[in-house]
């Protein structure tokens, strides 16, 4: 064995593929110019114990030493080559898809291996090309291949296009990963502008009488609008909110200094005077929502009901109009009368 060129290793029938070992054995014999009467000995010396026992059982009742090389190879090939179904092999070929991390060249090579026993004949090249393109994952490579002309596209050309698209995608990903991120004061100002604008924050804070910061017990300043820390009044998101206690815009009720005053619920968006913060009876906007008239008489119309002339108040949207049964019998109530 020391005079032989190369090494094919020992064949294990439980771990290795006989077809691959046989092919390597043929090349080993050819490379070392092994004579015909020595070929069988070379094969037997490259079998492990389990494989040697199998070869002896396959040629029984003949002695293993009396069998020729061609007879021994045929017996082993018949044993290791199972009966195949062409349609089953084709089903594996058609169902194959490219793996998530499989390269284009590995995908093409795997397809060729799946097509070995499919017996496609003259249609092999076309089917390999179609399966290579249609089995690609959704992405830049597949989009680029779909743009190609099917009449002129071959498998080798499709593989080249897919490799180019993959290289371009990897280059773009590397550039995005290495691109530095800059943050400047102008960027921070732009971000605060999107949250409402620093210029309008001063006006809102002054309107609420809360332009200064409120200090905590430990001395760390807090926002006078919401009472939270880590920001000032100019960047507070609640600067346009109206207090639920005093009705003044520019701070929340948790920091309100007028918690003993009346709520200005009906003051809408008007800015109240200082004298109105504790009293809302003279607010014109509140009078709109009042159930009773304050400074003017109700609008009345004379309406004839069943021959009786009644003076009725103009309905401004009430769902029901009530009439006294003393004035109009038997009518007690008329729904949506006006």
URJOVEN-V241750 format. One record per residue. N is the residue number from 0. OMEGA is omega in radians with two decimals (none if undefined). Layout:
N & OMEGA
N & OMEGA
This chain:
0 & -3.12
1 & 3.14
2 & -3.13
3 & 3.08
4 & 3.13
5 & -3.10
6 & -3.11
7 & 3.11
8 & -3.12
9 & -3.10
10 & 3.07
11 & -3.05
12 & -3.11
13 & -3.04
14 & -3.00
15 & 3.13
16 & -3.10
17 & -3.13
18 & 3.14
19 & 3.13
20 & 3.13
21 & 3.12
22 & 3.10
23 & 3.09
24 & 3.12
25 & 3.13
26 & 3.11
27 & 3.13
28 & 3.14
29 & -3.11
30 & -3.09
31 & 3.09
32 & -3.14
33 & -3.13
34 & -3.07
35 & -3.10
36 & 3.13
37 & -3.10
38 & -3.12
39 & 3.12
40 & 3.11
41 & -3.14
42 & -3.07
43 & -3.14
44 & 3.11
45 & 3.06
46 & 3.04
47 & -3.02
48 & -3.12
49 & 3.14
50 & 3.11
51 & 3.12
52 & 3.11
53 & 3.12
54 & 3.12
55 & 3.14
56 & -3.10
57 & -3.10
58 & 3.13
59 & 0.29
60 & 3.12
61 & 3.09
62 & -3.09
63 & -3.12
64 & -3.11
65 & -3.11
66 & 3.11
67 & -3.13
68 & -3.11
69 & 3.13
70 & 3.14
71 & 3.12
72 & 3.14
73 & -3.14
74 & 3.12
75 & -3.14
76 & 3.11
77 & -3.12
78 & -3.06
79 & 3.14
80 & -3.11
81 & 3.05
82 & -3.05
83 & 3.04
84 & -3.11
85 & -3.13
86 & 3.08
87 & 3.09
88 & 3.11
89 & 3.10
90 & 3.09
91 & -3.14
92 & -3.08
93 & -3.10
94 & -3.08
95 & 3.05
96 & -3.14
97 & 3.11
98 & -3.07
99 & -3.11
100 & -3.13
101 & 3.13
102 & -3.12
103 & -3.13
104 & 3.07
105 & 3.10
106 & 3.11
107 & 3.13
108 & 3.13
109 & 3.09
110 & 3.11
111 & 3.11
112 & 3.12
113 & -3.09
114 & -3.05
115 & -3.07
116 & -3.11
117 & 3.11
118 & 3.13
119 & 3.11
120 & -3.08
121 & 3.14
122 & -3.04
123 & -3.08
124 & -3.14
125 & -3.13
126 & 3.08
127 & 3.13
128 & -3.11
129 & -3.12
130 & 3.11
131 & -3.10
132 & -3.05
133 & 3.14
134 & 3.13
135 & 3.06
136 & 3.09
137 & -3.11
138 & -3.06
139 & -3.13
140 & -3.13
141 & 3.12
142 & 3.13
143 & 3.14
144 & 3.13
145 & 3.11
146 & -3.09
147 & 3.12
148 & -3.09
149 & -3.11
150 & -3.08
151 & -3.08
152 & 3.06
153 & -3.13
154 & 3.14
155 & 3.11
156 & 3.11
157 & 3.10
158 & 3.13
159 & 3.13
160 & 3.14
161 & 3.12
162 & 3.11
163 & 3.13
164 & 3.11
165 & 3.12
166 & 3.11
167 & 3.13
168 & 3.13
169 & 3.11
170 & 3.10
171 & 3.13
172 & 3.12
173 & 3.13
174 & 3.12
175 & -3.11
176 & -3.09
177 & -3.09
178 & -3.13
179 & 3.13
180 & -3.12
181 & 3.07
182 & -3.13
183 & 3.13
184 & 3.11
185 & 3.09
186 & 3.11
187 & 3.11
188 & 3.11
189 & 3.12
190 & 3.12
191 & 3.08
192 & 3.12
193 & 3.12
194 & 3.04
195 & 3.10
196 & -3.13
197 & -3.11
198 & -3.13
199 & -3.11
200 & 3.14
201 & 3.13
202 & -3.13
203 & -3.13
204 & 3.12
205 & 3.12
206 & 3.14
207 & -3.13
208 & -3.07
209 & -3.11
210 & -3.12
211 & -3.12
212 & 3.12
213 & -3.09
214 & 3.07
215 & 3.12
216 & -3.12
217 & 3.08
218 & -3.14
219 & -3.05
220 & 3.07
221 & 3.11
222 & -3.12
223 & 3.14
224 & -3.08
225 & 3.13
226 & 3.14
227 & -3.12
228 & 3.08
229 & 3.01
230 & 3.13
231 & -3.05
232 & -3.08
233 & -3.13
234 & -3.11
235 & -3.12
236 & -3.10
237 & -3.04
238 & 3.12
239 & 3.12
240 & 3.13
241 & -3.12
242 & 3.14
243 & -3.12
244 & -3.07
245 & 3.11
246 & -3.13
247 & 3.14
248 & 3.07
249 & 3.06
250 & 3.13
251 & -3.06
252 & -3.12
253 & 3.12
254 & -3.09
255 & 3.11
256 & -3.10
257 & -3.05
258 & 3.13
259 & -3.09
260 & 3.13
261 & 3.11
262 & 3.09
263 & -3.03
264 & -3.03
265 & -3.11
266 & 3.07
267 & -3.08
268 & -3.14
269 & 3.11
270 & -3.08
271 & 3.05
272 & -3.11
273 & -3.11
274 & -3.09
275 & -3.06
276 & -3.11
277 & -3.13
278 & -3.06
279 & -3.05
280 & -3.08
281 & -3.12
282 & -3.11
283 & -3.14
284 & 3.12
285 & -3.14
286 & 3.13
287 & -3.09
288 & -3.12
289 & -3.13
290 & 3.14
291 & -3.14
292 & -3.07
293 & -2.99
294 & 3.12
295 & -3.09
296 & 3.10
297 & 3.10
298 & -3.11
299 & 3.11
300 & 3.06
301 & -3.07
302 & 3.12
303 & 3.12
304 & -3.13
305 & 3.11
306 & 3.13
307 & 3.13
308 & -3.08
309 & 3.03
310 & -3.02
311 & 3.10
312 & 3.14
313 & -3.12
314 & -3.13
315 & 3.09
316 & 3.13
317 & -3.12
318 & -3.07
319 & 3.05
320 & -3.06
321 & 3.13
322 & -3.14
323 & 3.14
324 & 3.10
325 & -3.12
326 & -3.05
327 & 3.06
328 & 0.00
329 & -3.08
330 & 3.10
331 & -3.12
332 & 3.08
333 & -3.07
334 & 3.12
335 & -3.05
336 & -3.09
337 & none
